[in-house]
Amino acid sequence: MTPIRLSTLVVLTLFAFFVSNFFLLAGNCNSFLSSSSNNDASYPRLLQVPPPTTTTSQGGGRGGGGGGYDSDDDEEETKYNFTTAICVVVKDAEPYFEEWAEYHLEGMKFDAIYIYDDSPTFELRNWFQNTRSDETFSKVQVLHYNRTLDEENGEAEDKIVQNFVYRDCVSLFGTSETGPKHDYFAFLDVDEFLVLPGYHSKNKNNKNNNKYSDIRGVLQDYLVPYGGALVVNWVLMGSSNRAVYSPLPVTKRFQYRSNHTHNVIKTIAKATDYVENRNPHSVSVVAGTDIHTTLYPGKLHKEASDPGGTGASDHDYPSDVLLLYHYRYTSKKEYIFKRCMRGNVDRGSIWCNRKGNSVTTSRGPDHIQSFVGDVFDDTAWRFLTERVPKYKFYDEFKDFH
């Protein structure tokens, strides 16, 4: 074989080798790109809003909208045959509402939260769209509260936003045939945290003086057998002498409370027994059902039946089963902004002096005025860090404000 023919053969052989390997490499690349494009964990898909999913409880209850609670513990999942949700009006609450939502979804085991955004421009729209694939926040639905709906329903003179919102929430997500049909609804604000008094972390040697671990157990004993509604008393959390905002969780920053349970209550109602809200604190229920307290199972709420009262108080002060820690003050600067600049969702700034630089009690109840706090109480923070361990990260930070 001549040198020319030999060199030609070598070139052809090398060319064939590179061509075959090129197509093999291209095939592998296509396979890799195809698998990567289907991997949601690699590329977060923002601004996609899939339709809300509905989960049916294994215990035979009605559908748990908003995704429901997916527990690894089958026994815990089948223990309760009902679903729970929270209705809430939100305005200028960005610093803390994610903590509040995770606390109640992952900690207290609510199945869903329905937020009515009271801002003029639907400020939570992006947050809602960007969280549809999140394991926890996908259980939160956000609706833009349109005040013109009040006028269409003949409520133009009704300045209490919550009355309309709560009724709309129960109708859409509790009793409508096209909704998730949650069984029980709590009517809360984003500065209110449901707390199990006497609760101690399972990782500590302290005795747990509360037999309940989340909201479902409480409702199973105090509301499910009776229907109607259940009221929960406030505990006011003080300012802890904080002057300005600091980017730390509210349950970590403010751990000094009043030395007594407050008489004001909030309500958890059975959807099919709910009629309407009398005010943001109390409700009316259908005939034949009653409103109860946690003093003991079946205890009637006396103030609810008082024709001359508001139903917004419980002077028995039940404090052993479930309480509502109210972080209404936060820091001095935040509280002045909340009351004097932003104003309440329903009352504007009527509780401020004329200059708008301080809160006064001359035109409101005594609990409007901020206080530091008397008793150290980190129950809510310990509960949050156990149920949502990522929050332990904040224990590394000191608060100098």
N, C-alpha and C positions, 0 to 999 in steps of 0.2 A: 504494500500500500504506500502510495506516495505521500510525502509530508503534507501536501495541500489537502488531499482527501482526508488524512488523519485529523488535521486541524479543523476541517469542516465538520467532521463527525463529533469532535469534542464540543464545538460551539453549539451544534444542534442538541446534544445531550444536556448541556448546561441550561440551554433555553427551555427545554421541556421540563427540567427540574424546577426552575424558577416559576414557570407558568402554573404547574400543578400546585406548588406551595402557596402561590399568590391566591388562588381560588380557595384553598383550604383555610388560609388566614382570613380571607374576606368572609367566608362562611362563619368562622368563629366570632368575628367582630359583629356580624349581623345578629348572631345568637346572643351575644353579650348585651348589645344595645337593646335588643328586644326585651330581654329579661330585666334590664335596668329600667326601661321605660314603664314597666308594669310594677315596679317596686315603689309603693307609696312612701316608704320610710326614707328612700334616697332623695326624693324630690317632693317636698311638701306642696300640695296642690292648694293654692290660695284662691279665694274668691269663687269657690264652688259651693253651691248650696243644694245638696241632695235632699230629696223629700225626707221628712222626719220618719224614723222607723218606729214601729210599735212592737213591744215585747210583751208576751203574755206570761203571767206568773205561773210557775209550775204547780203552785198550790191551788190553781183553779180560779184565781181572781180575774178581774177585768184587765184589759190591756194596760201596760205601763208605758205611756208615751214618753217621747224624748229619749228613748234608748233603754231606759230602765237600769237597774243595778245588776251588773253581771258579777255574781260572786263565785269564787272558786269552791266555796263550801256548799255542797248540795243540800245539806241539812238546813243551813241558814236560808238558802234560797226557797225551800219548800215550806218553811215554817209559817209564812204569812201569805194569806190569799187575798191581799188588797194592795193597792198602790197609793203613793202619796206624792203630793206636789206642793210647791210654794208659789203664791202670786205676790208680786212686788212691783211697786212703782219706783223708778230710778231716775235721779236727776243729779248731775255733777258728783257721781260717786266712783269715778274711775280709780282713785288710789286704793280702794279697799274691796271692791265688789267681787273680784276674783277669789280673794281669800274667803269671803263670806260664802260664795257659791261652792267652793271646794269643801269647806267646813260642813255644809249641810248635805251635799251630795255624797262625798266620800266618808264623812264622819257620821252624820246622823242618818244616812242612808235614804234620803228622799230620792224618789225616782226621777223627778223633773222639776225644773224651775221655769216659770213664765215671767219674763221681765217686760214691763211696759215702760218704754223709754219716753220720759216726759220732756226731753229737750226739743227745742223748735226744729232742729235740723237733723234729727235722728242720728245722734252722735255715736250710738253703738252699732250702727249698720256694719261698718267694716269689721269690728270685733266679732259680730255674729257670723258674718260670711266666712271669716278666716278660721273659725273654730269648729266648722262642721265635721271635720275629720278627727277632732281631738276626743280622746276617750272619755274625759269628764265633761268638758264644756259643750260637747254635742248634745248633752241632756238639757241644755239651757236654750230656750226659745226666746227671741226678742221681738217685740212688736212695738211699732211707733205709735204712741198714744196720741190720737188726734182729738183735740179739744172740741172740734166741730161736731163730733159724734154726740157730745152732751146736748147740743142744741137740737140735733135730729131726734133725740130721745126725750125732749122736753125737759132737760135738766140744765138749762142755761144759767139758772139762778143757783144751782147746787155747786158750791165752791169746793166741796170735798171730793177731790179727784179719786181717792181710794174707793169711795162708794160705787162709782161707776165701774172702775177698773176691776174690782174684785168680783162684781156680778158678771161682768163680761168674761172674765177668766174662768169662772166656774161653768158658765154656759158653754164656752168654746171647748174646754178641755175636761169637763166633768160630766156634763149631761147631754151634750150634742151627740147624735148618732154617728156623726162623721169624725168625732174626736177620739182621743185616747181613753176617755172615760176613767179618769183617776177617781179613786174612791174618797180621798180625804185631802183637803186643802188647808194649808196654813197661810194666814194673811200677815205677812211680816214686812219690816223695812230692812234695808241693807246695813243698818247699824244695830240690828238685833240678832243675837246668837242664842239659839236654844241650847241649854246646858243641863246636864245631868248632875245635880248636886251630890257631893260625896263621891263622885267618880274618881277612881285612881287608875293609873296606867297598869296594864296587865304585866308590864315589865318591872314593876316595883313590888316591894314586899308589903306596901301599905294595904290595909283592908279596904276593899271596895264597898262602901256603904250604900251604893245604889245598885240594885239588881239588874237594872236595864243598861243595855249597851248602845241603843240608838232609839230613834223615834218610834219604830215599829212596835217594839215591845210595850212602850207606854200606851200607844193607841190600842193595842190588843187588849189591854186590861181596863183602860179608862174611857174609851170611846166606842170601840167596835160593839161591845155587848149592848150599848144603850142608844146609839145613834145620836142625832142632834149635833151638838158641838161640845168642845172642851176648851176651857180658858186656862191661860198660863200667865202668872204674875211676872211683872218686871223686877229686875234688880238693876239699879243704876250704877254704872261704872264711871268713876271720876276721871278727872283730867290727868291724874298722877303728876301734877305740877308741870306738864309739858307746855312750852310756850309756842312752838311753831311745828309745822309738819316735818316729819322725818320718814324716809322711804323704808319703813319697817312694818310688819303686820300689826294690825290694830289690836289683836289679842295678845301680842307681846308687849306693845308700848304701854297699854293701859291695864294695869293689874291691881288697881285699888278700887274697891267698891264701897257702896253704902253699907252700914252695919245692920241693915234690916231690909226685908223684902218690901217692895213698893206695892201699893194697892192697885195700881193701874194694870190692866190685863190686855193680852192679845188672844186671838181665837183660832182654833183649828176646827173646821166644820166638815161634816159628811156631805158630799156633793148633792145627793138626792134628797137630803133634808134641809138644805140651805135655801133660804128665800131671798135675803138681801142683807147688806150691812146697814146697821143703824148708824154707825160711825166707823172710823178706821179701827176701832178696838172691839166692838161687839156686833153680833149678828142676830137676825131673826130666823127662826127655824119653823118648819111646818108643824101644824097642829098634831098633837100626839107624841111629839118628841120634846126633849128638854136640853138645857145647857148644863154641863157638869164641870166640876173642878177636880183637881188631883189630891184633895184632902184625904179622900178614900174612894174606892170604886163605887160609882153610883151617886156620889155626893152632888146635890143640886146646887147650882149657882144662884144664890138668893137674889142678888142685884138684878139678874136677868128678868125676873118676874115682877120687878118694881115698876108699876106703870108711870111713876113720876121720875124715874131715874134714867140713866144713859146705858146701863149695863156694862160700863167700861171699867168697873172696879170689882175687886174681891177683897173684902176686909177680913176674911178668914186667914189670909196670907199663907196658903199651903206652900211649903218650901222643901219638901223631901224628895219629890219625884222628878219634877221638871220645872225649870225656870227660864226666863228670857232675859239674858244679860244685855242691857241697853247701853251701847257705847255712843251716846248721843253727843257728848261734849268734845271728845278728842282733845287736841291742843287748843289753847286760848285763841290763837289766830284762826285756826280752822273753824272754830265754833262761831266766831264773829262773822266770818265769811258766810257760813251756813245760814245763820239767822238774819244777818243785817244786809248782806250784799246779794246772795242768791235768793234767800227767802224760802219758806216752806213751799211744798208743792201746792198747798191749798190756802195758806194764810199770808203769803208774802213776808214782809218784814215787820209785822205789828209788834214784835217783842223786842225791838231795838229802840235805843234813844234817838233823838232827832238827828244827831250827827252821824248815826250809823256806825259808831265805833265801840259800842258795848251793848250787852244784853241786859234788859231790865225785867223785873218781875211785876212791875206796876200794872201790866195788862195781860198777865198770864199766870198759870199755876206756879207754885214754888219750885217745882222740879225743872223749870226752864233755866234757872240760874245755875251756872256751872259750879262744881265743887271738886276738891282734890281727890277725895276718897278716904275711907277710914280703915278698911280691912284689906290686907294683901290677899289676893285670890287669883291664882294662875290656872284655874281649872280648865278654862276654855283653851288656853295655849297648850297645856299638856295634852288635852284631847286632840287638838289639831295636829300636833307633831307626831302623835302616835298613829293617827289615821292617815295622815298625809306626810310621810317622813321627810320629804324634801324641805319642809319648813324648818327642820332642825338646823339648817344652814344659817338661819338668822341668829341663832344663839351665839355665833361668833362675833356679832356686832354689838357695840355699845351705843346707847342712845344718849347723846349729850344735849339734846334739845329740850 
